[in-house]
């Protein structure tokens, strides 16, 4: 059976440079590719985050219909750090049935969930 690997996630953004600056600060990583209309940021392993200028694509649905989830041991610490950087926090750190979590948004409204799975 052929099992394709996830190579990258693409977010449609209104300003590539602004999104690169946001994710550079959030992830502590530099883009491996960057132009006026597209940038590629490394995530973990081989996965990448693509930031594509939405005006290049025609009809693009609004942001916020999905989430990118990050596993982190210190959920509350990341929430404080991101809040201190001016990141919009949509849901303060809380315990949910799957573990400790909070929800943030990038400048275009893409949802970013940080969580620590429960036992």
Secondary structure, DSSP 8 states (H G I E B T S, - for coil): -------EEEEEES-HHHHHHHHHHHH---EEEE-SSEEEEE-STT-EEEEEEGGGSSS---TTSSEEEEE-S-HHHHHHHHHHTT-EEEEEEEEETTEEEEEEE-TT--EEEEEEE--
